Amino acid sequence: MLLNRQRRVKFRRAEVAAFLARLEADVAGREIGVAVVSDAVIRRYNRRYRKINRATDVLSFEPDDLVISAETAQRQARRLGHSVEEEMKVLALHGVLHLLGHDHERDRGEMARLERRWRRRLGLPVALTERRSA
């Protein structure tokens, strides 16, 4: 399920929703709820749950919810030269892998390998863990 809870960033909702359906079937094995929000909203979530007072791109909440910042996704997409829809897909994959229990900060590269494998299968641009390790 995809909910657009912001108004600043225009994106092709149907394209992202179709990708989420594939992601749910191929990777997660269950329905994932995704809320697309503003930087202000994700900053509040990040401050409350991670004690980090800044906007971020994606947050995962067990058992099956993701929150994606549309504004951060748009900035990252522009910087990397692809569409905001592609960036939202990359963020969704990253978030789903966290929901499945992976943690790139502690797993000695396991999540990065999985993310790289899945992004290739799904036809996505460079993954978040690949960006951070470059």
N, C-alpha and C positions, 0 to 999 in steps of 0.2 A: 504494500500500500504506500502510495506517495502523496504526501500532503505539502502543498506550497503555502507556507505561512509568512511569506514576505512579498513585497511588491516592487522592489527596486530593480531586480535583475530578471530580465525576460529570458526564458528558456523554453525549449520544445519539450513540454511535459510528457507528451506521448512517447517520445524517443527514450527519455530517461525511464519512464514506467515500463516500457517493453524490455529494456535492459535489466531492470530490477527483477522482472519475472524470470528472465533467463538466469540471472544470478541466484535467485532463490532456488530454482530447480537444479542447476548445475553445481553450485558451490555450497549453499547453506542447507539445502534439504528441508527448508521450512520457510514460512512467510516472514518477511522482514518489514517492519514499519519504518518509513523514512520521512522525516520532516525536514523541509528546506526552509531555513530561517535566515534572519539578518545577522550581521556581525554583532550587533548589540545583544541579541538574544543568546547566541552561542557563547558570547563572552560571559554572560551571567551564569550559564550552565558550567562553563569551564572554571569560573571562580568558585562556584558552589561545590562542585564535585571533585575538582582536581586542585583547587587552591591556587590556580594560575589566573591572574587578572588580565587576560587578553583574549582576543578572538582567536579561534583556531579554525581549521578547515572541516574536520569531522570528529564527532564524538560517538562512541558506542555505549549503549546501555543494555545490560543483560535483562531479559534473555534474548530480545530480538528487535531492538530499536536503534536507529541511527539518526543523528541530527547533523545536517550539512549546512554550512554557511554559504549562501549563494554569492555574497559579495566576495568572500575569500576565494571561492571557486572561480569566479570571474577574473579576479586579479591574477591568480595562478595560471589560468588558461591563456590569458593575454601574454603573460611572461613566457610561457612555453610554446605559444603559437598554435594552439588548438582551440576547439569550441568549448564553451562553458558546459555543454552537455557531456562532452568527452571527459572533462575534469570531474563532473559529478559522478560519472561512471567509475573513474579511478578511485574517487573518495569512497564510493559505496563498496567497491571491492575491498579496499583497505579496512573499512569499518566492519564488514562481514567477517573478515579473517580474525579481527579482534573478538567478535562475538563467538567465534568458534574456539576461542581460548588461546590464540597466538599473541605473542608480545615481542615485537621487534627490539625492544629495549633490553630484553633478558634472554632471548632464545638462541643466541649465537648464529644468527642468520637464517634460521628455519623459516620464519615468516617471510623474509625477503625472498627466499627461494620459491616459496609457495605463491607469493604475490606475482613474481616474475613469470612463473609458469602459467598462472591463471590469466594474467593480463595478455599474454601471447595468445592463449586459446580464445580469449574473448575479443581479441583485436583492439586492445587499448594501447594508448601511448604510454610512455615511461611511468612506472609505478612510483608511489610515494617513497617506499623504502629505497628504491634505486636512486631517487633524487637526493635523499638525505645522506646516502653513503658516497655520493660522487664528490 
